[in-house]
Amino acid sequence: MNYYKKPVIIADSDIIVLFQLFGFETISSDNISLDEIINKIIQDIDAYAIIFISSAITLSDKQKKVLNQLNIPISQLPITKGSSSVDELKRLTEKAVGMSLDTLFTS
C-alpha cells in the first residue's frame, strides 16, 4: 500500500473548492471553530505534510503555539474571498485542466 502525507488547507468554503480539485485535504472554517479544527489536525497528525491557512483566518497566539509544536510546515496563504488572488488561482486552474471551472465557484 502506498502511503503519502497530504497537504491540508484551512479556509472558508468558497476557497477550499479549488484546492479539493488538486487533492488537498480541506477543512472549512465556516461551521467549525479554529480550536476544533486544530484538534482535528492533532488527531490526524500523521496524515498531513503541510498546513496551509487562508489569510482571512486569524490565529491567536495560543493557536499558533499549538500548531508550531506539531513540527509540520505551516504557511499562511494570501487568499481571501473576493480577492484578485482567487481570480488568479481560477485562471491558473483553467489553464491546467483546459476548461473553465466557474460553475464550481460560488462568490
Beta strands, then each sheet from edge to edge (+ up, - down):
strand 1: 6-11
strand 2: 25-28
strand 3: 48-54
strand 4: 74-77
sheet 1: 2+ 1+ 3+ 4+
end
